[in-house]
Amino acid sequence: MDNYKTKFIPPEIFQILKDDGKINSKEIPDEKIIKKMYESMVYARISDDMIIKLQREGRCGTYASSLGEEATQVGSALALKQTDWMFPYFREIGSHIVREFPMNMYMLYWMGNEFGSKIPENINNFPMAVPVASQIPHATGVAMASKFKKDNNVVMCYLGDGATSEGDFHEGLNFAGVFNVPIVYICQNNQWAISVPLSKQTAAETIAQKAIAYGFEGVRVDGNDVFGVYKVVKDAVEKARNGKGPTLIECVTYRMSDHTTADDSKKYVPKKDLEFWKLKDPIIRLKKYMESKNIWNENNEKELIEKLTKKIKDEVKKAEEYPSPKIEDMFDFLYEKIPKELEEQKKEAMSGVE
Protein backbone atom coordinates (compact mmCIF):
# COMPACT_ATOMS: atom_id res chain seq x y z
CA MET A 1 0.00 0.00 0.00
CA ASP A 2 2.85 2.42 0.76
CA ASN A 3 4.33 1.81 -2.69
CA TYR A 4 0.94 2.41 -4.26
CA LYS A 5 0.63 5.79 -2.56
CA THR A 6 4.16 6.81 -3.54
CA LYS A 7 3.46 6.00 -7.16
CA PHE A 8 0.00 7.43 -7.64
CA ILE A 9 -0.48 10.43 -5.39
CA PRO A 10 0.62 13.62 -7.17
CA PRO A 11 3.68 15.40 -5.79
CA GLU A 12 3.64 18.11 -3.15
CA ILE A 13 1.81 21.35 -3.84
CA PHE A 14 3.66 23.42 -6.44
CA GLN A 15 4.52 26.93 -5.28
CA ILE A 16 6.57 29.89 -6.52
CA LEU A 17 5.34 32.85 -4.44
CA LYS A 18 5.44 32.07 -0.74
CA ASP A 19 3.17 33.44 2.00
CA ASP A 20 5.72 36.12 2.96
CA GLY A 21 5.99 37.49 -0.59
CA LYS A 22 9.33 35.85 -1.32
CA ILE A 23 9.88 33.49 -4.24
CA ASN A 24 11.47 30.06 -4.41
CA SER A 25 11.82 29.96 -8.22
CA LYS A 26 12.94 32.28 -10.99
CA GLU A 27 10.05 31.21 -13.23
CA ILE A 28 8.00 34.36 -12.76
CA PRO A 29 6.12 36.49 -15.31
CA ASP A 30 7.43 39.81 -16.58
CA GLU A 31 6.57 43.06 -14.80
CA LYS A 32 3.72 43.93 -17.16
CA ILE A 33 1.92 40.65 -16.47
CA ILE A 34 2.59 40.93 -12.73
CA LYS A 35 0.90 44.34 -12.63
CA LYS A 36 -1.97 42.95 -14.71
CA MET A 37 -2.32 40.14 -12.18
CA TYR A 38 -2.43 42.52 -9.26
CA GLU A 39 -4.89 44.95 -10.83
CA SER A 40 -7.21 42.11 -11.86
CA MET A 41 -7.12 40.54 -8.39
CA VAL A 42 -7.78 43.84 -6.65
CA TYR A 43 -10.60 44.65 -9.07
CA ALA A 44 -12.10 41.23 -8.39
CA ARG A 45 -12.07 41.84 -4.65
CA ILE A 46 -13.49 45.37 -4.89
CA SER A 47 -16.22 44.15 -7.25
CA ASP A 48 -16.96 41.18 -5.01
CA ASP A 49 -17.40 43.50 -2.02
CA MET A 50 -19.61 45.85 -4.03
CA ILE A 51 -21.95 43.06 -5.17
CA ILE A 52 -22.35 41.81 -1.59
CA LYS A 53 -23.31 45.34 -0.50
CA LEU A 54 -25.84 45.53 -3.34
CA GLN A 55 -27.34 42.24 -2.20
CA ARG A 56 -27.63 43.44 1.39
CA GLU A 57 -29.44 46.56 0.12
CA GLY A 58 -31.90 44.48 -1.93
CA ARG A 59 -30.43 45.64 -5.23
CA CYS A 60 -29.06 42.22 -6.19
CA GLY A 61 -30.08 38.60 -5.68
CA THR A 62 -28.20 35.79 -3.96
CA TYR A 63 -24.50 36.03 -4.77
CA ALA A 64 -21.50 33.67 -4.47
CA SER A 65 -18.40 35.48 -3.22
CA SER A 66 -14.85 34.69 -4.39
CA LEU A 67 -13.02 36.25 -1.45
CA GLY A 68 -9.58 34.63 -1.16
CA GLU A 69 -9.72 32.78 -4.49
CA GLU A 70 -8.53 35.62 -6.73
CA ALA A 71 -5.11 34.12 -7.53
CA THR A 72 -6.61 30.86 -8.77
CA GLN A 73 -9.01 32.69 -11.05
CA VAL A 74 -6.72 35.40 -12.40
CA GLY A 75 -3.61 33.25 -12.75
CA SER A 76 -5.47 30.53 -14.67
CA ALA A 77 -7.42 32.83 -17.00
CA LEU A 78 -4.25 34.72 -17.97
CA ALA A 79 -2.86 31.47 -19.39
CA LEU A 80 -5.54 31.39 -22.10
CA LYS A 81 -5.56 32.94 -25.55
CA GLN A 82 -8.52 35.10 -26.55
CA THR A 83 -9.74 32.37 -28.93
CA ASP A 84 -9.68 29.67 -26.23
CA TRP A 85 -12.92 28.75 -24.46
CA MET A 86 -13.73 29.28 -20.78
CA PHE A 87 -16.47 27.38 -18.94
CA PRO A 88 -17.11 28.94 -15.51
CA TYR A 89 -19.23 27.67 -12.70
CA PHE A 90 -20.54 30.39 -10.35
CA ARG A 91 -17.43 31.65 -8.56
CA GLU A 92 -15.05 33.06 -11.20
CA ILE A 93 -15.27 36.83 -10.97
CA GLY A 94 -11.49 37.18 -11.41
CA SER A 95 -11.50 34.98 -14.51
CA HIS A 96 -14.31 37.05 -16.04
CA ILE A 97 -12.32 40.23 -15.39
CA VAL A 98 -9.24 38.84 -17.14
CA ARG A 99 -11.38 37.74 -20.09
CA GLU A 100 -12.79 41.32 -20.25
CA PHE A 101 -16.37 40.25 -19.66
CA PRO A 102 -18.20 43.50 -18.76
CA MET A 103 -18.76 43.74 -15.01
CA ASN A 104 -22.14 45.38 -15.56
CA MET A 105 -23.27 42.19 -17.34
CA TYR A 106 -21.76 40.03 -14.60
CA MET A 107 -23.78 41.98 -12.02
CA LEU A 108 -26.83 41.92 -14.26
CA TYR A 109 -26.84 38.13 -14.04
CA TRP A 110 -26.81 38.21 -10.22
CA MET A 111 -29.56 40.83 -10.30
CA GLY A 112 -31.79 38.21 -11.94
CA ASN A 113 -31.65 39.58 -15.47
CA GLU A 114 -30.77 36.76 -17.88
CA PHE A 115 -29.38 39.25 -20.39
CA GLY A 116 -26.32 39.11 -18.16
CA SER A 117 -25.71 35.70 -19.74
CA LYS A 118 -25.58 37.13 -23.26
CA ILE A 119 -21.85 36.80 -23.89
CA PRO A 120 -20.33 39.42 -26.23
CA GLU A 121 -19.32 37.88 -29.56
CA ASN A 122 -15.61 38.63 -29.13
CA ILE A 123 -15.42 36.70 -25.83
CA ASN A 124 -15.31 32.90 -25.91
CA ASN A 125 -16.93 32.34 -22.52
CA PHE A 126 -19.92 30.17 -21.77
CA PRO A 127 -22.55 31.47 -19.31
CA MET A 128 -22.18 30.75 -15.60
CA ALA A 129 -23.41 27.34 -14.46
CA VAL A 130 -25.09 27.18 -11.07
CA PRO A 131 -26.12 23.47 -11.17
CA VAL A 132 -23.07 21.73 -9.71
CA ALA A 133 -20.82 20.07 -12.34
CA SER A 134 -23.29 20.45 -15.23
CA GLN A 135 -20.75 22.52 -17.18
CA ILE A 136 -18.15 19.72 -17.24
CA PRO A 137 -19.68 17.51 -20.00
CA HIS A 138 -20.48 20.63 -22.04
CA ALA A 139 -16.89 21.84 -21.80
CA THR A 140 -15.57 18.40 -22.70
CA GLY A 141 -17.85 18.32 -25.74
CA VAL A 142 -16.61 21.70 -26.94
CA ALA A 143 -13.03 20.45 -26.54
CA MET A 144 -13.93 17.45 -28.69
CA ALA A 145 -15.41 19.81 -31.30
CA SER A 146 -12.20 21.85 -31.24
CA LYS A 147 -10.23 18.68 -31.90
CA PHE A 148 -12.49 17.73 -34.84
CA LYS A 149 -12.26 21.24 -36.31
CA LYS A 150 -8.48 21.39 -35.77
CA ASP A 151 -8.83 25.04 -34.70
CA ASN A 152 -6.00 24.71 -32.14
CA ASN A 153 -8.15 26.09 -29.32
CA VAL A 154 -8.08 24.87 -25.73
CA VAL A 155 -11.02 24.67 -23.33
CA MET A 156 -10.68 25.62 -19.65
CA CYS A 157 -13.35 24.26 -17.34
CA TYR A 158 -13.71 25.50 -13.75
CA LEU A 159 -15.26 23.48 -10.96
CA GLY A 160 -15.34 23.35 -7.18
CA ASP A 161 -14.31 20.51 -4.90
CA GLY A 162 -17.97 19.60 -4.44
CA ALA A 163 -18.32 18.98 -8.18
CA THR A 164 -15.91 16.04 -7.95
CA SER A 165 -18.66 14.03 -6.23
CA GLU A 166 -21.07 14.44 -9.13
CA GLY A 167 -21.53 11.97 -11.97
CA ASP A 168 -20.95 14.71 -14.56
CA PHE A 169 -17.39 15.09 -13.26
CA HIS A 170 -16.53 11.43 -13.79
CA GLU A 171 -18.28 11.17 -17.15
CA GLY A 172 -16.68 14.34 -18.48
CA LEU A 173 -13.15 13.46 -17.39
CA ASN A 174 -13.45 9.86 -18.56
CA PHE A 175 -14.53 11.05 -22.01
CA ALA A 176 -11.70 13.59 -22.12
CA GLY A 177 -9.14 10.92 -21.29
CA VAL A 178 -10.44 8.36 -23.76
CA PHE A 179 -10.58 10.82 -26.66
CA ASN A 180 -7.55 12.91 -25.65
CA VAL A 181 -9.37 16.23 -26.01
CA PRO A 182 -7.68 19.64 -25.50
CA ILE A 183 -9.06 20.64 -22.12
CA VAL A 184 -7.75 21.81 -18.73
CA TYR A 185 -9.93 21.30 -15.66
CA ILE A 186 -9.35 23.86 -12.89
CA CYS A 187 -10.65 22.64 -9.54
CA GLN A 188 -10.88 25.47 -7.03
CA ASN A 189 -10.45 23.36 -3.93
CA ASN A 190 -11.62 25.95 -1.41
CA GLN A 191 -12.11 23.26 1.27
CA TRP A 192 -15.89 23.61 1.54
CA ALA A 193 -18.92 22.78 -0.60
CA ILE A 194 -21.51 24.83 1.26
CA SER A 195 -21.17 23.27 4.75
CA VAL A 196 -19.55 20.01 3.61
CA PRO A 197 -15.79 19.94 4.30
CA LEU A 198 -13.35 18.30 1.91
CA SER A 199 -12.86 15.43 4.38
CA LYS A 200 -16.52 14.49 3.86
CA GLN A 201 -16.35 15.06 0.10
CA THR A 202 -13.77 12.42 -0.74
CA ALA A 203 -11.63 9.77 0.94
CA ALA A 204 -8.84 10.42 -1.56
CA GLU A 205 -5.83 12.28 -0.20
CA THR A 206 -5.94 14.75 -3.09
CA ILE A 207 -8.35 15.78 -5.82
CA ALA A 208 -5.55 15.84 -8.41
CA GLN A 209 -5.01 12.10 -8.10
CA LYS A 210 -8.51 11.47 -9.47
CA ALA A 211 -7.12 12.24 -12.94
CA ILE A 212 -5.10 9.03 -12.86
CA ALA A 213 -8.26 6.93 -13.20
CA TYR A 214 -9.00 8.67 -16.49
CA GLY A 215 -5.53 8.29 -17.95
CA PHE A 216 -4.12 11.79 -17.72
CA GLU A 217 -2.10 14.04 -15.45
CA GLY A 218 -3.23 15.58 -12.17
CA VAL A 219 -1.34 18.52 -10.66
CA ARG A 220 -1.59 20.30 -7.30
CA VAL A 221 -0.70 23.97 -6.96
CA ASP A 222 -0.92 26.59 -4.21
CA GLY A 223 -4.12 28.32 -5.29
CA ASN A 224 -3.16 31.51 -3.42
CA ASP A 225 0.09 31.82 -5.39
CA VAL A 226 -0.76 33.61 -8.63
CA PHE A 227 2.71 32.93 -10.08
CA GLY A 228 2.44 29.21 -9.38
CA VAL A 229 -1.08 28.98 -10.79
CA TYR A 230 -0.08 30.87 -13.93
CA LYS A 231 2.95 28.62 -14.52
CA VAL A 232 1.13 25.31 -13.95
CA VAL A 233 -1.92 26.28 -16.01
CA LYS A 234 0.14 27.78 -18.85
CA ASP A 235 2.08 24.51 -19.15
CA ALA A 236 -1.15 22.48 -19.11
CA VAL A 237 -2.78 24.70 -21.74
CA GLU A 238 0.18 24.36 -24.10
CA LYS A 239 0.27 20.61 -23.51
CA ALA A 240 -3.41 20.38 -24.47
CA ARG A 241 -2.87 22.64 -27.48
CA ASN A 242 -0.11 20.34 -28.72
CA GLY A 243 -2.33 17.26 -28.55
CA LYS A 244 -0.70 15.80 -25.44
CA GLY A 245 -3.85 15.38 -23.41
CA PRO A 246 -6.00 16.95 -20.69
CA THR A 247 -4.90 17.96 -17.18
CA LEU A 248 -6.77 18.20 -13.90
CA ILE A 249 -5.31 21.00 -11.77
CA GLU A 250 -6.19 21.15 -8.10
CA CYS A 251 -5.74 24.72 -6.86
CA VAL A 252 -5.54 24.47 -3.08
CA THR A 253 -7.15 27.64 -1.73
CA TYR A 254 -9.77 28.69 0.82
CA ARG A 255 -13.18 30.32 0.67
CA MET A 256 -12.82 33.22 3.13
CA SER A 257 -16.51 34.05 2.90
CA ASP A 258 -19.95 32.52 3.12
CA HIS A 259 -20.81 30.01 0.41
CA THR A 260 -23.34 32.55 -0.87
CA THR A 261 -25.14 35.50 0.65
CA ALA A 262 -27.87 33.01 1.68
CA ASP A 263 -25.38 31.16 3.91
CA ASP A 264 -23.81 31.75 7.33
CA SER A 265 -20.42 30.02 7.32
CA LYS A 266 -19.74 31.02 10.93
CA LYS A 267 -21.97 28.09 11.91
CA TYR A 268 -19.59 25.51 10.47
CA VAL A 269 -16.17 27.05 9.62
CA PRO A 270 -13.72 26.92 12.56
CA LYS A 271 -12.57 30.45 13.35
CA LYS A 272 -8.96 29.31 13.73
CA ASP A 273 -8.99 27.89 10.18
CA LEU A 274 -10.18 31.19 8.74
CA GLU A 275 -7.53 33.12 10.67
CA PHE A 276 -4.88 30.70 9.37
CA TRP A 277 -5.89 31.22 5.76
CA LYS A 278 -6.07 35.00 6.10
CA LEU A 279 -2.28 34.86 6.54
CA LYS A 280 -2.11 33.30 3.05
CA ASP A 281 -4.13 36.06 1.38
CA PRO A 282 -3.19 36.03 -2.33
CA ILE A 283 -3.42 39.81 -2.81
CA ILE A 284 -1.33 40.71 0.23
CA ARG A 285 1.24 38.11 -0.83
CA LEU A 286 1.64 39.58 -4.32
CA LYS A 287 1.72 43.13 -3.00
CA LYS A 288 4.61 42.23 -0.66
CA TYR A 289 6.56 40.81 -3.58
CA MET A 290 5.96 43.88 -5.77
CA GLU A 291 6.99 46.25 -3.00
CA SER A 292 10.16 44.24 -2.38
CA LYS A 293 11.07 44.69 -6.06
CA ASN A 294 10.28 48.43 -6.00
CA ILE A 295 7.61 48.10 -8.68
CA TRP A 296 4.79 49.12 -6.33
CA ASN A 297 4.25 51.65 -3.54
CA GLU A 298 1.47 53.23 -1.50
CA ASN A 299 0.88 55.98 -4.09
CA ASN A 300 0.36 53.31 -6.76
CA GLU A 301 -2.00 51.51 -4.40
CA LYS A 302 -4.05 54.63 -3.66
CA GLU A 303 -4.37 55.50 -7.35
CA LEU A 304 -5.40 51.96 -8.25
CA ILE A 305 -8.06 51.74 -5.53
CA GLU A 306 -9.53 55.10 -6.59
CA LYS A 307 -9.56 54.09 -10.26
CA LEU A 308 -11.14 50.69 -9.67
CA THR A 309 -13.69 51.98 -7.16
CA LYS A 310 -14.90 54.52 -9.71
CA LYS A 311 -14.89 51.85 -12.39
CA ILE A 312 -17.10 49.44 -10.45
CA LYS A 313 -19.50 52.22 -9.46
CA ASP A 314 -19.88 53.08 -13.15
CA GLU A 315 -20.55 49.40 -13.89
CA VAL A 316 -23.24 49.27 -11.17
CA LYS A 317 -24.93 52.29 -12.74
CA LYS A 318 -24.94 50.61 -16.17
CA ALA A 319 -26.36 47.40 -14.73
CA GLU A 320 -29.15 49.15 -12.84
CA GLU A 321 -30.09 51.23 -15.89
CA TYR A 322 -30.38 48.15 -18.10
CA PRO A 323 -33.97 47.43 -19.22
CA SER A 324 -35.83 44.78 -17.25
CA PRO A 325 -36.70 41.52 -19.04
CA LYS A 326 -40.10 41.37 -20.74
CA ILE A 327 -42.64 38.60 -20.21
CA GLU A 328 -42.30 37.43 -23.82
CA ASP A 329 -38.55 36.97 -23.42
CA MET A 330 -38.99 33.62 -21.66
CA PHE A 331 -40.76 32.34 -24.77
CA ASP A 332 -38.84 34.11 -27.53
CA PHE A 333 -35.37 33.04 -26.41
CA LEU A 334 -36.03 29.40 -25.51
CA TYR A 335 -36.31 27.90 -29.01
CA GLU A 336 -35.28 29.06 -32.46
CA LYS A 337 -38.87 28.43 -33.55
CA ILE A 338 -41.50 28.54 -30.82
CA PRO A 339 -43.52 25.27 -30.56
CA LYS A 340 -47.30 25.56 -30.94
CA GLU A 341 -48.03 24.87 -27.25
CA LEU A 342 -45.59 27.58 -26.12
CA GLU A 343 -47.05 30.01 -28.64
CA GLU A 344 -50.44 29.46 -26.99
CA GLN A 345 -48.95 29.95 -23.54
CA LYS A 346 -47.28 33.15 -24.71
CA LYS A 347 -50.59 34.54 -25.96
CA GLU A 348 -52.23 33.67 -22.65
CA ALA A 349 -49.40 35.27 -20.67
CA MET A 350 -49.49 38.40 -22.81
CA SER A 351 -53.28 38.76 -22.74
CA GLY A 352 -53.20 40.65 -19.45
CA VAL A 353 -50.23 42.85 -20.38
CA GLU A 354 -50.90 46.37 -21.53
Buried (B, 14 or more C-beta within 10 A) or exposed (E): EEEEEEEEBBEEBBBBBBBEBEBEEEEBBEEEBBBBBBBBBBBBBBBBBBBBEBBEEEBBBEBBBBBBBBBBBBBBBBBBEEEBBBBBBBBBBBBBBBBEBBBBBBBBBBBEBEBBBEBEEEBBBBBBBEEBBBBBBBBBBBBBBBBEEEEBBBBBBBBBBBBBBBEBBBBBBBBBBEEBBBBBBBBBBBBBBBEBBBEEBBEEEBBBBBBBBBBBBBBBBBBBBBBBBBBBBBBBBEBBBEEBBBBBBBBBBBBBBBBBBEBEBEEEBEEEBBEEBEEBBBBBBBBBBBBEEEEBEEEBBEEBEEEBBEBBEEBBEBBBEBEEEEEEEBBEEEEEEBEEEBEEBBEEBEEEEE
